[in-house]
Amino acid sequence: MKHTQGEWVAKPNPSDSKKYGIWSQHPTRGTSLIAMAQIDFMTEEELKANTKLIAAAPELLQTLKHVYAVISNGGNVKEMQLDIEQAIKKATS
């Protein structure tokens, strides 16, 4: 199974402030909606954090696959520290 390609970004829905969308920005296919999160039982802070985490999923997956490949080949992931930190930062800040 493949996920929708392109950078994923989280941003508020312009027509409804209680909803946030996760959008794919693909260089050749344009922008498309991946998912919509809505405030029902969570705070706005939780909603924003959840959408950022979802939007960071492709980068987190790519980083995790790279870390696994390095470890599988007996390598040291210390050199990947900056990449790992950037992926985590995108998902959590």
C-alpha positions as CSV (number, residue, x, y, z in Angstrom):
1,M,0.0,0.0,0.0
2,K,1.3,3.5,-0.9
3,H,0.4,6.7,0.7
4,T,-0.4,9.9,-1.2
5,Q,2.9,11.4,-2.3
6,G,4.0,15.0,-1.8
7,E,4.6,17.1,1.3
8,W,1.7,16.9,3.7
9,V,0.8,20.1,5.6
10,A,-1.8,20.8,8.3
11,K,-3.8,24.0,8.1
12,P,-7.1,25.4,9.3
13,N,-10.2,25.1,7.2
14,P,-10.9,28.6,6.0
15,S,-14.7,28.1,6.2
16,D,-14.9,26.4,9.6
17,S,-12.5,27.2,12.4
18,K,-13.3,24.0,14.2
19,K,-11.8,21.9,11.5
20,Y,-8.2,21.4,10.3
21,G,-7.2,19.7,7.1
22,I,-4.2,17.7,6.2
23,W,-3.3,18.5,2.6
24,S,-0.9,16.9,0.1
25,Q,1.1,19.3,-2.0
26,H,2.3,17.3,-4.9
27,P,4.6,19.0,-7.5
28,T,2.7,17.6,-10.5
29,R,-0.8,16.7,-9.2
30,G,-1.4,19.9,-7.2
31,T,-3.0,20.1,-3.7
32,S,-5.4,17.5,-2.4
33,L,-7.2,16.9,0.9
34,I,-5.9,13.8,2.7
35,A,-7.9,14.0,6.0
36,M,-10.0,16.4,8.0
37,A,-9.9,16.7,11.8
38,Q,-12.7,18.3,13.7
39,I,-13.0,19.6,17.3
40,D,-15.7,17.5,19.0
41,F,-14.3,16.0,22.1
42,M,-10.8,17.5,22.1
43,T,-9.3,21.0,22.7
44,E,-8.1,23.1,19.9
45,E,-4.5,22.5,21.1
46,E,-5.0,18.7,20.8
47,L,-6.6,19.2,17.3
48,K,-3.6,21.2,16.1
49,A,-1.1,18.7,17.6
50,N,-3.0,15.7,16.0
51,T,-3.0,17.3,12.6
52,K,0.7,18.2,12.7
53,L,1.5,14.6,13.7
54,I,-0.6,13.3,10.8
55,A,0.9,15.7,8.4
56,A,4.4,14.7,9.4
57,A,3.7,11.0,8.8
58,P,5.4,10.7,5.4
59,E,8.7,12.2,6.8
60,L,8.5,10.1,10.0
61,L,8.1,7.0,7.9
62,Q,10.9,7.9,5.5
63,T,13.2,8.6,8.5
64,L,12.3,5.4,10.2
65,K,12.9,3.4,7.1
66,H,16.3,5.1,6.7
67,V,17.2,4.4,10.4
68,Y,16.2,0.7,9.9
69,A,18.3,0.4,6.8
70,V,21.4,1.9,8.5
71,I,21.0,-0.4,11.6
72,S,20.3,-3.5,9.4
73,N,23.7,-2.9,7.7
74,G,25.5,-2.5,11.0
75,G,25.7,1.2,10.7
76,N,25.5,3.9,13.4
77,V,22.6,6.2,13.3
78,K,24.5,9.0,15.2
79,E,25.2,10.7,11.8
80,M,21.4,10.8,11.3
81,Q,20.7,12.7,14.5
82,L,19.8,16.0,12.7
83,D,17.4,14.2,10.3
84,I,15.7,12.4,13.2
85,E,15.4,15.6,15.2
86,Q,13.9,17.5,12.2
87,A,11.3,14.8,11.6
88,I,10.3,14.8,15.3
89,K,10.2,18.6,15.4
90,K,7.8,18.7,12.4
91,A,5.5,16.2,14.1
92,T,5.5,17.9,17.5
93,S,6.0,21.7,17.1
